[in-house]
């Protein structure tokens, strides 16, 4: 659905994107992650033709963005990070205006989604809170019915209930056949939603791959409660294990298959286990701390 090759962009001789190659498969939710200043928003704006790259190629749904930006925009529901909107319009007016130029907008569903998010349709956009504006942008990206949704920080400023609703909506849209490419600092939400993630650093792709495969590179961890107090000498010794704790409460980090660890634990008086699997936040810290020391 999205393909970029050697995508580059500079502002006043400062490189922002440095030869980015990206592939987003149709019918998936693909996450785009990186620290502030990594170039994420610039790349998203290049995808929708708001920013023109200095070099490289972009195709969306097989259409070249550089030569046919209007056709591409008709295939994209875009929710930018900025919430600077037409503040004098009422929210319902802005929503109708934003989706009407797409081939098959769903105005009835737009109003239904606004009600579900609690966005007042008769209030001027300038009077809405930041979170309400964020919901309005998300609604228009969904209700335009474009095959591709590009979302920049869609969960930012949303309360937990609104975030849950948004996640459920995005999953449902993908089940209907749409594709979603989203940038977010909310790594837990990204992990729940995305099947694949691309990490960007200083305008370059640092890592890219299926979420499960990326997390498999990190050590696993178990929290273990024993029925009695143990000392370190009573715990299995293995170069793949790292134990911390005392008494009846211990943690073990392991870099081997879980099955191998469980065999080693089989003779111990275990009262309870909690599997603290690696998450995207830990992977983020690992990747960018590693880059910082190189």
Residue pairs with C-beta under 8 A, 6 or more apart in sequence:
1 24
1 25
1 26
1 60
1 61
1 147
1 148
1 179
1 181
2 22
2 23
2 24
2 30
2 47
2 58
2 59
2 60
2 148
2 179
2 181
3 22
3 23
3 24
3 57
3 58
3 59
3 60
4 20
4 21
4 22
4 43
4 46
4 47
4 56
4 57
4 58
5 21
5 56
5 57
6 19
6 20
6 21
6 55
6 56
6 57
7 17
7 19
7 20
7 21
7 22
7 43
7 46
7 53
7 55
7 56
7 57
7 58
8 15
8 17
8 18
8 19
8 20
8 53
8 54
8 55
8 56
8 203
9 15
9 16
9 17
9 39
9 42
9 43
9 46
9 51
9 53
9 54
9 203
10 16
10 54
15 203
16 39
16 42
16 203
17 39
17 42
17 43
17 46
17 53
17 56
17 203
18 202
18 203
18 204
19 56
19 204
20 39
20 43
20 56
20 200
20 203
20 204
20 205
21 205
22 43
22 198
22 205
22 208
24 30
24 179
24 181
24 196
25 179
25 196
26 179
27 174
27 177
27 178
27 179
28 174
28 179
28 180
28 194
28 195
28 196
29 170
29 171
29 174
29 179
29 180
29 182
29 193
29 194
29 195
30 179
30 180
30 181
30 182
30 194
30 195
30 196
30 197
30 198
31 182
31 183
31 184
31 190
31 193
31 194
31 196
31 197
31 198
31 211
32 40
32 43
32 44
32 181
32 182
32 183
32 184
32 197
32 198
32 200
33 40
33 183
33 184
33 187
33 190
33 197
33 198
33 199
33 200
33 280
33 284
34 40
34 199
34 200
34 201
34 206
35 201
35 288
38 200
38 201
38 202
38 203
39 200
39 202
39 203
40 152
40 183
40 200
41 80
41 81
41 152
41 183
42 51
43 200
44 78
44 80
44 150
44 152
44 181
44 183
45 51
45 80
46 52
46 53
46 58
46 65
47 58
47 60
47 65
47 76
47 150
47 181
48 65
48 69
48 72
48 73
48 76
48 78
48 150
49 65
49 69
49 72
49 73
52 66
53 66
57 64
57 66
58 64
58 65
58 66
59 65
60 72
60 75
60 76
60 148
61 72
61 75
61 147
61 148
63 71
63 72
63 75
65 72
74 101
74 102
74 103
74 146
75 146
75 147
75 148
76 146
76 148
76 149
76 150
77 102
77 140
77 141
77 142
77 143
77 144
77 145
77 146
77 148
77 149
77 150
78 141
78 149
78 150
78 151
79 137
79 138
79 140
79 141
79 149
79 150
79 151
79 152
79 154
80 137
80 152
81 152
81 153
81 156
81 183
83 130
83 133
83 134
83 137
85 94
85 125
85 133
85 136
85 137
86 94
86 97
86 125
87 124
87 125
87 126
88 124
88 125
88 126
89 97
89 124
89 125
90 121
90 122
90 123
90 124
90 125
91 114
91 119
91 120
91 121
91 122
91 123
91 124
91 125
91 128
91 132
91 136
92 111
92 114
92 121
92 122
94 125
94 136
94 140
95 110
95 111
95 114
95 121
95 136
95 139
95 140
95 143
96 107
96 110
98 140
98 144
99 105
99 106
99 107
99 110
99 140
99 143
99 144
99 145
100 107
102 144
102 145
102 146
103 145
104 145
105 143
105 144
105 145
106 143
106 145
107 143
109 142
109 143
110 139
110 140
110 143
111 121
113 139
113 142
113 143
113 169
114 121
114 135
114 136
114 139
116 165
117 132
117 135
117 138
117 139
117 162
117 165
118 132
118 135
118 162
119 128
119 132
119 135
119 136
119 139
120 128
120 132
125 133
125 136
128 136
129 157
130 157
131 157
131 158
131 159
131 162
134 153
134 154
134 156
134 157
134 158
135 158
135 162
137 154
138 151
138 154
138 166
138 169
141 149
141 150
141 151
141 154
142 149
142 169
142 173
146 178
147 177
147 178
147 179
148 178
148 179
148 180
148 181
149 170
149 173
149 178
149 179
149 180
149 181
149 182
150 181
150 182
151 180
151 181
151 182
151 183
151 184
152 182
152 183
153 183
153 184
153 185
154 166
154 170
154 182
154 184
155 163
155 166
155 167
155 184
155 186
155 189
156 184
156 185
156 186
158 166
163 186
163 189
167 189
167 192
167 193
170 180
170 182
170 193
171 193
173 180
174 180
180 193
182 190
182 193
182 194
184 190
187 279
187 280
187 281
187 284
188 279
188 280
188 281
190 197
190 280
191 211
191 279
191 280
194 211
195 210
195 211
196 208
196 209
196 210
196 211
197 208
197 209
197 211
197 214
197 280
198 205
198 207
198 208
199 205
199 206
199 207
199 208
199 284
199 287
200 206
201 287
201 288
201 291
206 287
206 291
207 214
207 287
211 280
214 280
214 283
215 277
215 278
215 279
215 280
215 283
217 283
218 278
218 282
218 283
218 286
219 242
219 253
219 254
219 255
219 278
220 253
220 254
220 255
220 258
220 261
220 275
220 276
220 277
220 278
221 251
221 252
221 253
221 254
221 275
221 276
221 277
221 278
222 251
222 252
222 254
222 261
222 273
222 274
222 275
222 276
223 249
223 250
223 251
223 273
223 274
223 276
224 249
224 250
224 251
224 252
224 265
224 270
224 272
224 273
224 274
225 248
225 249
225 270
225 271
225 272
225 273
226 248
226 249
226 250
226 268
226 269
226 270
226 271
227 248
227 269
227 270
227 271
228 248
228 269
229 246
229 247
229 248
230 247
230 248
230 250
230 268
232 243
234 268
235 241
235 243
235 250
235 252
235 268
236 264
236 265
236 268
238 256
238 264
240 254
240 255
240 256
240 260
240 261
241 252
241 253
241 254
241 256
241 261
241 264
242 252
242 253
242 254
243 250
243 251
243 252
244 250
244 251
244 252
244 253
245 251
248 271
251 276
252 261
254 260
254 261
